[in-house]
Amino acid sequence: MSDAYSPVPELNLLREFDAGLDDYFSQGFELSEYGDSRGVDTWSDDPEFLGRFRVFANANGSGSLYAIWRVDDREDLADLPIVAFGDEGGVHLAARDLRALFQLLACDRYVYVFHEGLSLSDEERDRAKGRGSGEANRRYVTWLKQHFGLDPAEDPDDIVLAAEEEYAERFVAWMDRYVEDFAKDYEELTAP
């Protein structure tokens, strides 16, 4: 039996890195038990629904979660989209894959997941309040470059937009099979 945190090598590397820190490397982000369905099961208890999500982290300090969405049966779980389940009732695409999420995390911005959408804290306001970009984040940015050759996203909102552009239509149609009026609500939220 393996002692690995997860079947995702990238997450196992992140877990190993995180274990050596005394502080958050990204505001509010904290790895949790891999594959736990808590929070996801409030949307639907259908086994097919639950079987398509693999929770792996707290997205913020108030209960939002990050999960891998098994949009298809590809073997490399790191290539699957990341979804944020919000403590305020929303569920939204966060990143097109795990490495994109890693780039978003490097920006060290607090994530808010509301019914209306996913948003990130304002960088200047965070700095003025003394939040973020501490030593743990600097070490994470170095780790990200060393292990994956990636830099922080130039604009973290672009990470979210890229996920929405690639997967929103499929995600909304799929969620609507399990969550009553999901597509209708999504359409109302995104209407101009």
SEKOLGU-454677 format. One record per residue (C-alpha): x, y, z. Coordinates in steps of 0.05 Angstrom, whole numbers, padded with zeros to 5 digits. Example, Ala and Ser with C-alpha at 12.3 -4.5 7.8 and 13.67 -1.06 7.14 Angstrom:
<sites>
<site><x>00246</x><y>-00090</y><z>00156</z></site>
<site><x>00273</x><y>-00021</y><z>00143</z></site>
</sites>
This chain:
<sites>
<site><x>00000</x><y>00000</y><z>00000</z></site>
<site><x>00026</x><y>00069</y><z>-00019</z></site>
<site><x>00037</x><y>00124</y><z>00031</z></site>
<site><x>00026</x><y>00177</y><z>-00023</z></site>
<site><x>-00022</x><y>00233</y><z>-00007</z></site>
<site><x>-00059</x><y>00224</y><z>-00073</z></site>
<site><x>-00054</x><y>00190</y><z>-00141</z></site>
<site><x>-00032</x><y>00257</y><z>-00170</z></site>
<site><x>00044</x><y>00266</y><z>-00170</z></site>
<site><x>00038</x><y>00342</y><z>-00173</z></site>
<site><x>-00005</x><y>00343</y><z>-00111</z></site>
<site><x>00043</x><y>00297</y><z>-00075</z></site>
<site><x>00101</x><y>00344</y><z>-00091</z></site>
<site><x>00059</x><y>00403</y><z>-00066</z></site>
<site><x>00043</x><y>00365</y><z>-00002</z></site>
<site><x>00117</x><y>00351</y><z>00009</z></site>
<site><x>00134</x><y>00425</y><z>-00002</z></site>
<site><x>00077</x><y>00449</y><z>00043</z></site>
<site><x>00098</x><y>00403</y><z>00100</z></site>
<site><x>00162</x><y>00444</y><z>00107</z></site>
<site><x>00126</x><y>00510</y><z>00117</z></site>
<site><x>00100</x><y>00544</y><z>00180</z></site>
<site><x>00053</x><y>00591</y><z>00143</z></site>
<site><x>00006</x><y>00593</y><z>00084</z></site>
<site><x>00042</x><y>00600</y><z>00018</z></site>
<site><x>-00022</x><y>00628</y><z>-00013</z></site>
<site><x>-00076</x><y>00665</y><z>00025</z></site>
<site><x>-00126</x><y>00616</y><z>00054</z></site>
<site><x>-00102</x><y>00555</y><z>00014</z></site>
<site><x>-00091</x><y>00492</y><z>00053</z></site>
<site><x>-00087</x><y>00420</y><z>00029</z></site>
<site><x>-00139</x><y>00375</y><z>00059</z></site>
<site><x>-00154</x><y>00300</y><z>00057</z></site>
<site><x>-00151</x><y>00279</y><z>-00016</z></site>
<site><x>-00218</x><y>00254</y><z>-00044</z></site>
<site><x>-00262</x><y>00276</y><z>00014</z></site>
<site><x>-00332</x><y>00292</y><z>-00011</z></site>
<site><x>-00351</x><y>00340</y><z>00045</z></site>
<site><x>-00380</x><y>00403</y><z>00016</z></site>
<site><x>-00391</x><y>00371</y><z>-00051</z></site>
<site><x>-00445</x><y>00326</y><z>-00023</z></site>
<site><x>-00487</x><y>00387</y><z>-00006</z></site>
<site><x>-00500</x><y>00396</y><z>-00081</z></site>
<site><x>-00520</x><y>00324</y><z>-00096</z></site>
<site><x>-00512</x><y>00258</y><z>-00061</z></site>
<site><x>-00517</x><y>00219</y><z>-00127</z></site>
<site><x>-00457</x><y>00171</y><z>-00128</z></site>
<site><x>-00444</x><y>00188</y><z>-00201</z></site>
<site><x>-00440</x><y>00262</y><z>-00184</z></site>
<site><x>-00395</x><y>00251</y><z>-00123</z></site>
<site><x>-00351</x><y>00203</y><z>-00162</z></site>
<site><x>-00332</x><y>00258</y><z>-00210</z></site>
<site><x>-00300</x><y>00304</y><z>-00158</z></site>
<site><x>-00237</x><y>00296</y><z>-00118</z></site>
<site><x>-00231</x><y>00349</y><z>-00064</z></site>
<site><x>-00159</x><y>00363</y><z>-00045</z></site>
<site><x>-00156</x><y>00432</y><z>-00012</z></site>
<site><x>-00189</x><y>00488</y><z>00025</z></site>
<site><x>-00192</x><y>00547</y><z>-00023</z></site>
<site><x>-00198</x><y>00599</y><z>00032</z></site>
<site><x>-00204</x><y>00604</y><z>00107</z></site>
<site><x>-00280</x><y>00604</y><z>00108</z></site>
<site><x>-00296</x><y>00536</y><z>00079</z></site>
<site><x>-00292</x><y>00539</y><z>00004</z></site>
<site><x>-00260</x><y>00478</y><z>-00029</z></site>
<site><x>-00219</x><y>00461</y><z>-00090</z></site>
<site><x>-00235</x><y>00396</y><z>-00126</z></site>
<site><x>-00211</x><y>00362</y><z>-00189</z></site>
<site><x>-00270</x><y>00352</y><z>-00236</z></site>
<site><x>-00267</x><y>00286</y><z>-00273</z></site>
<site><x>-00297</x><y>00315</y><z>-00337</z></site>
<site><x>-00274</x><y>00253</y><z>-00374</z></site>
<site><x>-00235</x><y>00190</y><z>-00360</z></site>
<site><x>-00165</x><y>00214</y><z>-00378</z></site>
<site><x>-00112</x><y>00181</y><z>-00336</z></site>
<site><x>-00072</x><y>00243</y><z>-00317</z></site>
<site><x>-00114</x><y>00275</y><z>-00263</z></site>
<site><x>-00070</x><y>00337</y><z>-00263</z></site>
<site><x>-00096</x><y>00354</y><z>-00333</z></site>
<site><x>-00168</x><y>00358</y><z>-00309</z></site>
<site><x>-00204</x><y>00423</y><z>-00292</z></site>
<site><x>-00206</x><y>00450</y><z>-00221</z></site>
<site><x>-00273</x><y>00471</y><z>-00190</z></site>
<site><x>-00284</x><y>00514</y><z>-00129</z></site>
<site><x>-00343</x><y>00497</y><z>-00084</z></site>
<site><x>-00360</x><y>00559</y><z>-00044</z></site>
<site><x>-00379</x><y>00566</y><z>00029</z></site>
<site><x>-00429</x><y>00619</y><z>00005</z></site>
<site><x>-00465</x><y>00570</y><z>-00041</z></site>
<site><x>-00431</x><y>00578</y><z>-00108</z></site>
<site><x>-00393</x><y>00527</y><z>-00150</z></site>
<site><x>-00348</x><y>00553</y><z>-00205</z></site>
<site><x>-00291</x><y>00533</y><z>-00250</z></site>
<site><x>-00225</x><y>00559</y><z>-00221</z></site>
<site><x>-00171</x><y>00533</y><z>-00268</z></site>
<site><x>-00165</x><y>00492</y><z>-00331</z></site>
<site><x>-00117</x><y>00443</y><z>-00297</z></site>
<site><x>-00075</x><y>00435</y><z>-00235</z></site>
<site><x>-00014</x><y>00472</y><z>-00261</z></site>
<site><x>-00057</x><y>00532</y><z>-00278</z></site>
<site><x>-00083</x><y>00531</y><z>-00206</z></site>
<site><x>-00012</x><y>00528</y><z>-00181</z></site>
<site><x>00002</x><y>00592</y><z>-00221</z></site>
<site><x>-00060</x><y>00625</y><z>-00191</z></site>
<site><x>-00037</x><y>00605</y><z>-00121</z></site>
<site><x>00031</x><y>00637</y><z>-00134</z></site>
<site><x>-00005</x><y>00705</y><z>-00139</z></site>
<site><x>-00022</x><y>00698</y><z>-00065</z></site>
<site><x>-00092</x><y>00726</y><z>-00071</z></site>
<site><x>-00151</x><y>00707</y><z>-00026</z></site>
<site><x>-00206</x><y>00670</y><z>-00064</z></site>
<site><x>-00280</x><y>00686</y><z>-00054</z></site>
<site><x>-00330</x><y>00636</y><z>-00081</z></site>
<site><x>-00400</x><y>00666</y><z>-00080</z></site>
<site><x>-00464</x><y>00643</y><z>-00114</z></site>
<site><x>-00451</x><y>00697</y><z>-00167</z></site>
<site><x>-00380</x><y>00677</y><z>-00183</z></site>
<site><x>-00308</x><y>00667</y><z>-00162</z></site>
<site><x>-00267</x><y>00729</y><z>-00148</z></site>
<site><x>-00198</x><y>00744</y><z>-00121</z></site>
<site><x>-00177</x><y>00795</y><z>-00070</z></site>
<site><x>-00148</x><y>00861</y><z>-00092</z></site>
<site><x>-00072</x><y>00858</y><z>-00092</z></site>
<site><x>-00061</x><y>00930</y><z>-00071</z></site>
<site><x>-00112</x><y>00927</y><z>-00015</z></site>
<site><x>-00080</x><y>00862</y><z>00010</z></site>
<site><x>-00012</x><y>00895</y><z>00011</z></site>
<site><x>-00039</x><y>00956</y><z>00047</z></site>
<site><x>-00068</x><y>00910</y><z>00101</z></site>
<site><x>-00003</x><y>00870</y><z>00107</z></site>
<site><x>-00033</x><y>00807</y><z>00076</z></site>
<site><x>00002</x><y>00759</y><z>00030</z></site>
<site><x>00069</x><y>00756</y><z>-00006</z></site>
<site><x>00109</x><y>00733</y><z>00055</z></site>
<site><x>00168</x><y>00686</y><z>00058</z></site>
<site><x>00126</x><y>00624</y><z>00048</z></site>
<site><x>00098</x><y>00652</y><z>-00017</z></site>
<site><x>00168</x><y>00671</y><z>-00042</z></site>
<site><x>00191</x><y>00600</y><z>-00028</z></site>
<site><x>00129</x><y>00573</y><z>-00065</z></site>
<site><x>00144</x><y>00616</y><z>-00126</z></site>
<site><x>00215</x><y>00588</y><z>-00127</z></site>
<site><x>00189</x><y>00517</y><z>-00118</z></site>
<site><x>00139</x><y>00526</y><z>-00175</z></site>
<site><x>00194</x><y>00550</y><z>-00222</z></site>
<site><x>00241</x><y>00493</y><z>-00202</z></site>
<site><x>00191</x><y>00437</y><z>-00207</z></site>
<site><x>00146</x><y>00459</y><z>-00265</z></site>
<site><x>00182</x><y>00517</y><z>-00299</z></site>
<site><x>00123</x><y>00562</y><z>-00284</z></site>
<site><x>00117</x><y>00633</y><z>-00260</z></site>
<site><x>00058</x><y>00665</y><z>-00223</z></site>
<site><x>00001</x><y>00684</y><z>-00270</z></site>
<site><x>00009</x><y>00754</y><z>-00297</z></site>
<site><x>-00065</x><y>00764</y><z>-00284</z></site>
<site><x>-00097</x><y>00711</y><z>-00240</z></site>
<site><x>-00166</x><y>00728</y><z>-00268</z></site>
<site><x>-00141</x><y>00702</y><z>-00335</z></site>
<site><x>-00132</x><y>00633</y><z>-00303</z></site>
<site><x>-00206</x><y>00632</y><z>-00284</z></site>
<site><x>-00228</x><y>00660</y><z>-00351</z></site>
<site><x>-00188</x><y>00607</y><z>-00390</z></site>
<site><x>-00222</x><y>00552</y><z>-00349</z></site>
<site><x>-00291</x><y>00582</y><z>-00363</z></site>
<site><x>-00277</x><y>00590</y><z>-00437</z></site>
<site><x>-00255</x><y>00518</y><z>-00444</z></site>
<site><x>-00303</x><y>00483</y><z>-00397</z></site>
<site><x>-00363</x><y>00526</y><z>-00377</z></site>
<site><x>-00412</x><y>00499</y><z>-00428</z></site>
<site><x>-00397</x><y>00427</y><z>-00410</z></site>
<site><x>-00394</x><y>00441</y><z>-00336</z></site>
<site><x>-00461</x><y>00477</y><z>-00334</z></site>
<site><x>-00496</x><y>00422</y><z>-00375</z></site>
<site><x>-00466</x><y>00368</y><z>-00332</z></site>
<site><x>-00483</x><y>00402</y><z>-00266</z></site>
<site><x>-00554</x><y>00414</y><z>-00290</z></site>
<site><x>-00564</x><y>00338</y><z>-00292</z></site>
<site><x>-00556</x><y>00336</y><z>-00216</z></site>
<site><x>-00573</x><y>00405</y><z>-00190</z></site>
<site><x>-00642</x><y>00432</y><z>-00206</z></site>
<site><x>-00642</x><y>00497</y><z>-00246</z></site>
<site><x>-00565</x><y>00501</y><z>-00247</z></site>
<site><x>-00563</x><y>00520</y><z>-00321</z></site>
<site><x>-00619</x><y>00571</y><z>-00313</z></site>
<site><x>-00586</x><y>00602</y><z>-00252</z></site>
<site><x>-00518</x><y>00604</y><z>-00288</z></site>
<site><x>-00549</x><y>00637</y><z>-00348</z></site>
<site><x>-00581</x><y>00690</y><z>-00304</z></site>
<site><x>-00515</x><y>00703</y><z>-00269</z></site>
<site><x>-00476</x><y>00711</y><z>-00333</z></site>
<site><x>-00527</x><y>00751</y><z>-00373</z></site>
<site><x>-00503</x><y>00820</y><z>-00394</z></site>
</sites>
